[in-house]
Amino acid sequence: MAPVFRLWLALPLIALLVACTTIQVEPLPEGMTDQPPANWAARTRSLSQFDHWRLMGKLAVRQPSDSGTAIINHWIQQGEAYDLALSSSFLGMGSTTLKGVPGFIELTLPDGETYRSGDPEALVQAATGWQLPLDNLIWWIRGLPAPGGDFRLLFDASEQLAIIRQAGWEIRYDRWQTFLPDQPSLPARITALKDDKRVRLVVSQWDRHEVTP
């Protein structure tokens, strides 16, 4: 077979390989980088170990069907177990408590009626109309990606975490604050976006929470 003929046969194959290996990379937002700062590994270790806390603040949810706000009377985290107490006049929620671990939740309404489910997000949405990714939020609230899923981290010009993209959500860290002297700065305001839904969480206080016997 003539060399020129072999070359013509190879050209379509080369073009196909080039097309298959071309990866569309989403451009970075202006002023941001996906390269972690030098202290990111140490910071991640410290925040991962910070898994016993109590915080207070405010939660605001906006979605096409309804919107509302709630006071976070407390969010107590002990390892994987959480105890979240909310107060809101929205949709008659009143004082609602959510207790659980990843993959399980117990929700108690103001009238004392209790519901349990192995799908925390679905139960919260059915009871309140709000879509709250609770299992992931336990990590996002500390400025960490949730384990077991793909994610992308974006850092701003001051080398602070600005955005986590994971599970279809974009988590924006609007403000950081030093709440505890022996911990890195912690999120003070977070905005979570997914499609036409927005969840905003403002933290007024972080404290350590001692393990109960």
Solvent accessible surface area in square Angstrom, and as a share of the most:
residue,aa,sasa,rsa
1,M,140,0.62
2,A,59,0.46
3,P,95,0.60
4,V,100,0.58
5,F,111,0.46
6,R,121,0.44
7,L,101,0.50
8,W,165,0.58
9,L,102,0.51
10,A,38,0.29
11,L,78,0.39
12,P,86,0.54
13,L,105,0.52
14,I,90,0.46
15,A,62,0.48
16,L,105,0.52
17,L,102,0.51
18,V,91,0.53
19,A,68,0.53
20,C,95,0.57
21,T,100,0.58
22,T,80,0.46
23,I,138,0.70
24,Q,161,0.72
25,V,113,0.65
26,E,99,0.45
27,P,113,0.71
28,L,69,0.34
29,P,44,0.28
30,E,175,0.78
31,G,57,0.55
32,M,55,0.24
33,T,50,0.29
34,D,51,0.26
35,Q,125,0.55
36,P,68,0.43
37,P,17,0.10
38,A,114,0.89
39,N,92,0.47
40,W,32,0.11
41,A,62,0.48
42,A,52,0.40
43,R,30,0.11
44,T,40,0.23
45,R,143,0.52
46,S,34,0.22
47,L,0,0.00
48,S,42,0.27
49,Q,137,0.61
50,F,2,0.01
51,D,45,0.23
52,H,52,0.23
53,W,0,0.00
54,R,82,0.30
55,L,1,0.00
56,M,60,0.27
57,G,11,0.11
58,K,94,0.40
59,L,5,0.02
60,A,26,0.20
61,V,4,0.02
62,R,131,0.48
63,Q,15,0.07
64,P,100,0.63
65,S,93,0.60
66,D,37,0.19
67,S,52,0.34
68,G,15,0.15
69,T,69,0.40
70,A,2,0.02
71,I,86,0.43
72,I,3,0.02
73,N,62,0.32
74,H,39,0.17
75,W,4,0.01
76,I,21,0.11
77,Q,1,0.00
78,Q,54,0.24
79,G,24,0.23
80,E,121,0.54
81,A,43,0.33
82,Y,8,0.03
83,D,35,0.18
84,L,7,0.03
85,A,10,0.08
86,L,4,0.02
87,S,34,0.22
88,S,14,0.09
89,S,110,0.71
90,F,36,0.15
91,L,115,0.57
92,G,61,0.59
93,M,10,0.04
94,G,28,0.27
95,S,72,0.47
96,T,0,0.00
97,T,42,0.25
98,L,3,0.01
99,K,94,0.40
100,G,11,0.10
101,V,60,0.34
102,P,64,0.40
103,G,39,0.38
104,F,84,0.35
105,I,0,0.00
106,E,45,0.20
107,L,0,0.00
108,T,38,0.22
109,L,40,0.20
110,P,70,0.44
111,D,109,0.57
112,G,50,0.48
113,E,87,0.39
114,T,47,0.28
115,Y,85,0.32
116,R,154,0.56
117,S,30,0.19
118,G,58,0.56
119,D,74,0.38
120,P,9,0.06
121,E,52,0.23
122,A,51,0.39
123,L,25,0.12
124,V,2,0.01
125,Q,79,0.35
126,A,88,0.69
127,A,39,0.30
128,T,8,0.05
129,G,23,0.22
130,W,1,0.00
131,Q,20,0.09
132,L,2,0.01
133,P,8,0.05
134,L,6,0.03
135,D,47,0.24
136,N,38,0.19
137,L,9,0.04
138,I,8,0.04
139,W,69,0.24
140,W,0,0.00
141,I,0,0.00
142,R,6,0.02
143,G,0,0.00
144,L,3,0.01
145,P,22,0.14
146,A,5,0.04
147,P,92,0.58
148,G,92,0.88
149,G,37,0.35
150,D,136,0.70
151,F,101,0.42
152,R,61,0.22
153,L,18,0.09
154,L,0,0.00
155,F,1,0.00
156,D,45,0.23
157,A,98,0.76
158,S,86,0.56
159,E,115,0.52
160,Q,44,0.19
161,L,3,0.01
162,A,11,0.08
163,I,13,0.06
164,I,0,0.00
165,R,56,0.21
166,Q,11,0.05
167,A,64,0.50
168,G,61,0.59
169,W,8,0.03
170,E,32,0.14
171,I,0,0.00
172,R,104,0.38
173,Y,17,0.07
174,D,60,0.31
175,R,103,0.38
176,W,42,0.15
177,Q,83,0.37
178,T,95,0.55
179,F,38,0.16
180,L,20,0.10
181,P,134,0.84
182,D,92,0.48
183,Q,24,0.11
184,P,35,0.22
185,S,24,0.16
186,L,0,0.00
187,P,0,0.00
188,A,0,0.00
189,R,84,0.31
190,I,4,0.02
191,T,6,0.04
192,A,3,0.02
193,L,42,0.21
194,K,50,0.21
195,D,130,0.68
196,D,90,0.47
197,K,43,0.18
198,R,58,0.21
199,V,5,0.03
200,R,77,0.28
201,L,5,0.02
202,V,49,0.28
203,V,4,0.02
204,S,83,0.54
205,Q,71,0.32
206,W,4,0.01
207,D,47,0.25
208,R,111,0.41
209,H,40,0.18
210,E,138,0.62
211,V,99,0.57
212,T,80,0.46
213,P,182,1.14
